[in-house]
Amino acid sequence: MNNIVNPVTLVDQSFYYIIGFSFVFLFAITLVMIFFVIRYRRSKNKIPSDIRGNLLLETVWIALPTFIALSMFVSGWRAYTGLRNVPEGALEIRVEAQSFSWLFYYPNEKETENEIVVPVNTPIKLNITSLDVIHSLYVPAFRIKVDAVNGIQTYAWFLPEKEGEFNFQCTEYCGTGHSEMNGVIRVVSKEEYEEWVNKEDEW
C-alpha cells in the first residue's frame, strides 16, 4: 500500500501546473503589451513595421503553445487516471443515494446513513448509484465529485492519509431537501475501524 499515489496529490499538481502557467502568461503578455504600446506608439513609429514571413517567429508561436497545451493535457490525464484506477485490495462500500440522504453498505452488510467510517491509510472504493433522481456525491477533501444516477453503477475511490472528519454533500439539485443531503466521512485507526464494523448495531 505504500507505493499508492494519492489522487489528491495528482489533482492538486495538475491544478497548480495549469494555474501557474496561466499566471506566467498573464504577466508576460501584459508586460509585452505595455512594451509594444510604448515602443511602437504612433508618435515614434509613424510607418507600421511588417513582420510577415518571419519563419522563426511563426515556428515558435506554433511550437510553444502546442507544447504547453500537450503538457497540460498530460498533467490532467495523470490526475484523471489516478482518480479512476482503483488499487488492488481497496475496501469496497456500496453507496445508494435517495431523497434526501446517503446510505452506505459495508462488506459485512453493516449499514450507515449520512456517515462513512473508514480506516486510515486504506484505499476506499465507493460503488455509487441512486434509488430515485440524480444526486451527486461531492467530497472536497478527497477531490471526489461523482453523479449518482438511477439504474447506473459508477464508482470513485480515495485514500485517507490522516484521521479526522471530512464533510461531503450532494451537489445536484434533487428536490426540496437538497440542502440537507450531506454527511461526514470519519477516518479512524484500523483497530478502531475493525471494532466498529464488527459491532452489532443497537436499535
Secondary structure, 3 states (H helix, E strand, C coil): CCCCCCHHHHHHHHHHHHHHHHHHHHHHHHHHHHHHHHHCCCCCCCCCCCCCCCHHHHHHHHHHHHHHHHHHHHHHHHHHHHHHCCCCCCEEEEEEEECCEEEEECCCCCEEECEEEEECCCCEEEEEEECCCCEEEEEHHHCEEEEECECCCEEEEECCCCCEEEEEEECCCCCCCHHHCEEEEEEECHHHHHHHHCCCCCC
